[in-house]
Amino acid sequence: MLEGVYVDTIWKHDTIRPYPPQPQEVSGITIGQGAIYRYSLPESDYPTLIIAETIYDDDNNYISAGYYGLALNDEKNFFILIQGGRPIAIFPVFKVEEDANEHARLNDKKYKKELKREKKETAETNKRRDKVGMSPVEDFVYKEASIEYNVKGGYYLVKYQRGTIKAWGAFKK
């Protein structure tokens, strides 16, 4: 009885639809709505690392749960964990890979012509956007960072990717 009454009242409201309009988002959050995008710095060039639980070491120092920027130093031998523009922790990198196909692609004559054409179009678009007061169009760089705990080894594995560079680092709990 209650189910029938509830369903009848839902059908009478114009704003409630029994089936959502297409396209459907599986998670309920569309791209760009998550906290990782809304609360990260727009000028930040680092991938965002989400630490779900506080991490303690033997000396009772800790890294609290939250959102951190993960930076790879210039020599590519350690990571810098950044929060609020300040470095929080430094830990070593044990493996770095750089995409070799990207270098070959950048030296291709056709690709160079295409880049030159795109650069010219972007400059014209940015000029028009500047007149209206909009921010300029920026090139997209793929950024990703993740952390996982290895129970067997007792260490945290950090994975980093920015553009064509992939790096892996680890630190003990």
C-alpha positions as CSV (number, residue, x, y, z in Angstrom):
1,M,0.0,0.0,0.0
2,L,2.7,2.5,1.0
3,E,4.7,1.7,-2.1
4,G,1.7,2.4,-4.4
5,V,1.0,5.7,-2.7
6,Y,4.6,6.7,-2.9
7,V,4.8,5.9,-6.6
8,D,1.5,7.7,-7.4
9,T,2.8,10.9,-5.7
10,I,6.0,10.7,-7.7
11,W,4.2,10.4,-11.0
12,K,2.1,13.5,-10.2
13,H,5.2,15.8,-10.0
14,D,6.4,17.3,-13.2
15,T,10.0,17.8,-12.1
16,I,10.6,14.2,-11.1
17,R,11.3,11.8,-14.0
18,P,11.2,8.0,-13.6
19,Y,14.1,7.7,-16.0
20,P,17.0,10.2,-16.1
21,P,17.7,12.0,-19.4
22,Q,20.7,10.8,-21.5
23,P,23.7,10.8,-21.1
24,Q,23.9,9.2,-17.7
25,E,26.9,9.6,-15.5
26,V,27.6,6.3,-13.7
27,S,29.2,7.8,-10.6
28,G,26.8,10.8,-10.2
29,I,29.7,13.2,-10.5
30,T,30.5,14.6,-14.0
31,I,34.1,15.3,-15.0
32,G,35.3,18.5,-13.4
33,Q,32.9,18.5,-10.5
34,G,34.9,16.4,-8.1
35,A,36.7,18.1,-5.2
36,I,40.1,17.2,-6.8
37,Y,39.2,19.6,-9.6
38,R,37.2,22.3,-7.8
39,Y,39.7,22.9,-4.9
40,S,43.0,22.4,-6.7
41,L,44.9,25.5,-7.8
42,P,44.3,26.5,-11.4
43,E,47.9,27.5,-11.9
44,S,49.2,24.3,-10.3
45,D,51.2,22.3,-12.7
46,Y,51.5,19.2,-10.5
47,P,49.2,16.1,-10.5
48,T,47.1,15.9,-7.4
49,L,47.7,13.0,-5.0
50,I,44.8,12.0,-2.7
51,I,45.9,10.4,0.6
52,A,42.9,8.8,2.2
53,E,44.4,7.9,5.6
54,T,47.0,9.5,7.8
55,I,50.4,8.0,7.3
56,Y,52.7,7.6,10.4
57,D,56.4,6.7,10.6
58,D,58.4,5.2,13.4
59,D,59.2,8.6,14.9
60,N,55.5,9.6,15.2
61,N,55.8,12.0,12.3
62,Y,52.8,11.9,10.1
63,I,51.3,13.0,6.8
64,S,47.6,13.8,7.3
65,A,44.9,12.7,4.9
66,G,44.1,15.2,2.2
67,Y,44.9,16.5,-1.3
68,Y,48.6,17.1,-2.1
69,G,50.5,18.2,-5.2
70,L,53.2,15.7,-6.2
71,A,56.2,17.2,-7.9
72,L,59.2,15.5,-9.5
73,N,62.5,17.3,-9.0
74,D,64.6,18.4,-11.9
75,E,67.1,15.5,-11.6
76,K,64.1,13.0,-11.4
77,N,65.5,11.3,-8.3
78,F,62.9,12.2,-5.7
79,F,59.3,13.3,-5.2
80,I,58.2,16.4,-3.3
81,L,54.8,16.3,-1.6
82,I,53.3,19.8,-1.6
83,Q,50.3,21.1,0.3
84,G,49.3,24.8,0.3
85,G,52.4,25.7,-1.7
86,R,54.8,24.3,1.0
87,P,56.8,21.1,0.8
88,I,55.5,18.5,3.3
89,A,57.7,15.5,2.5
90,I,60.4,14.2,0.2
91,F,60.9,10.6,-0.8
92,P,63.0,8.7,-3.4
93,V,62.1,7.7,-6.9
94,F,63.2,4.2,-8.0
95,K,62.1,4.2,-11.6
96,V,61.5,6.8,-14.3
97,E,60.3,6.3,-17.9
98,E,60.1,8.8,-20.7
99,D,58.0,8.1,-23.8
100,A,60.5,7.5,-26.6
101,N,57.7,7.7,-29.3
102,E,57.0,11.3,-28.3
103,H,60.5,12.4,-29.3
104,A,60.2,10.8,-32.7
105,R,56.8,12.3,-33.2
106,L,58.1,15.8,-32.3
107,N,60.8,15.5,-35.0
108,D,58.3,14.6,-37.7
109,K,57.9,17.3,-40.4
110,K,54.1,16.9,-40.8
111,Y,53.6,17.1,-37.1
112,K,55.8,20.3,-36.9
113,K,53.6,21.9,-39.6
114,E,50.5,20.9,-37.7
115,L,51.8,22.3,-34.4
116,K,52.7,25.6,-36.2
117,R,49.2,25.9,-37.6
118,E,47.6,25.1,-34.2
119,K,49.8,27.6,-32.5
120,K,48.7,30.3,-35.0
121,E,45.0,29.4,-34.5
122,T,45.4,29.4,-30.7
123,A,47.1,32.8,-30.8
124,E,44.1,34.2,-32.8
125,T,41.6,32.6,-30.4
126,N,43.4,34.0,-27.4
127,K,43.5,37.4,-28.9
128,R,39.7,37.3,-29.3
129,R,39.2,35.9,-25.8
130,D,41.4,38.6,-24.4
131,K,39.1,41.3,-25.9
132,V,36.1,39.8,-24.2
133,G,38.0,39.3,-20.9
134,M,38.2,35.5,-20.9
135,S,41.3,33.6,-19.8
136,P,43.5,32.3,-22.6
137,V,43.3,28.7,-23.9
138,E,46.0,26.5,-22.5
139,D,47.4,23.2,-23.8
140,F,46.2,20.1,-22.0
141,V,48.8,18.1,-20.2
142,Y,47.8,14.7,-18.8
143,K,48.5,14.5,-15.1
144,E,47.9,11.6,-12.7
145,A,49.1,10.5,-9.3
146,S,48.2,7.6,-7.1
147,I,49.3,5.9,-3.9
148,E,48.7,2.4,-2.7
149,Y,49.9,0.4,0.3
150,N,51.7,-2.9,-0.2
151,V,50.9,-5.1,2.8
152,K,53.5,-7.8,2.0
153,G,56.4,-5.3,1.8
154,G,55.1,-2.8,4.3
155,Y,55.6,0.2,2.0
156,Y,53.6,2.8,0.1
157,L,54.0,2.8,-3.7
158,V,53.5,6.2,-5.4
159,K,52.8,6.4,-9.1
160,Y,53.2,9.6,-11.1
161,Q,52.5,10.6,-14.6
162,R,52.8,14.1,-16.2
163,G,52.8,14.3,-20.0
164,T,55.3,11.8,-21.3
165,I,57.1,11.2,-18.0
166,K,56.2,8.3,-15.7
167,A,57.8,7.8,-12.3
168,W,57.4,5.4,-9.4
169,G,58.6,6.1,-5.8
170,A,58.2,4.3,-2.5
171,F,58.5,4.9,1.2
172,K,58.2,2.7,4.3
173,K,55.4,3.0,6.7
